């Protein structure tokens, strides 16, 4: 880089020579460093599923189900549920009641290599 290119952050002394000075600090993008890189993915839709349990039924058993039918699952009351994002297990949690609606509290994050 030539001396004239460096002039934007160097001050000149009285003789016109460049005085040694630190370059100005660069400010990170708004929202923290690297946050601008994630802006493109914030609006990407994902499918989130909470699996309370699983069971296997034959088609005839499925057709016999009606209002009030009970389907036995492979989990016990109070056991953690699995939380999937785009069919990939990402967390475990428990069901909670929020103003007459069901919700989920995540209790464990599953690492990608598990």
N, C-alpha and C positions, 0 to 999 in steps of 0.2 A: 504494500500500500504506500502511496507517495505521501510526502509531508502535507500536501494540499488536501488530500483526502482525510487526513487525521485532524485537520483544523476545526472540524465541527465540534470536537470535544476538548480541544486544547486551547489554552489562552496564550496570547502572545505577551512577552515581556516588553519593556520599554525599547529594547533594541530590535524588536520584530522577530526574535527567535521564539520558538515554541517552548513554553514553560512546562515542566513535567507535571502532569495532573492525572488523576484517576478518571477513567471514562465514567459517564453518568450511569447510575443503576437503571436497569430496565425493569419496568413494572410488569408483573405477571398479568395475564388476562383476567378479566372480571370473574369472580367466583372461584378463585384459587388457580394455582398452576395446573395447566393441562385441562381445565374444565371446558374450555372452548372445543377441545377435541371430542368431547362426548355429546355435544349439542346435537349432532346428526342422529344419534341413537335414542334420544329421549322420547321421540314420538313413535318408535317402532312397537307395534302391538305384539304382545306375547300371550300365550294361553297358560293360565294358572289353574291347577287342579289340586284339590285337597281330598285325599283318599282316606275315608273313615275305616274302610275295610273292604275285603273282597270275598265273593262267594261264587260258586259255580251252580248253575241251574240248567236243566234241560228246557227245551222250548215248550214242552207241555207244562212244566212247572211255572214257567214265565207267564204263559197264557192264563193260568189259573189265578194269578195275583190280582187282587182288587183293592179297593179302598180299605184300609185297616189291616192289610196283610203284613205279617212280620217276616223279614228276611234276615236270617242269621248270618253274621259276618265273621271273619276269621280273627277279629280283635276283641279284646275285653274292654269293658267300661273303664275309662281313665287311661287307657293305653295311648301312646303318642300316635298322631296321624301323620301320613306322609304328604309333603307338599312338593308338587311337580311344577316346573316351568318348561313349557314346550316338551312335555313327556320325559323330562330329565329330573330325577330326584335331587332337590336342592336343599331341603330342610325338613325338620320334623316339628310338630307343634301340638297344641291342644285346642279344642273347640271352646269358645267363650260366647256368652250371650251379651249383645250390645243393643240396648233399647229395642227389645223384641226381635232382633235380627241375629243370625248366627255370624260369628267371626272366628278368626284364628289368631292365636298368639304363637309366634315362632319361638321354640325353646332350644333348637339346635340347628346350626347351619352345617350342611354336608359338604365337605371339600370335594373338589372335582375328581380327585384321584381315588376316592372311596368307592 
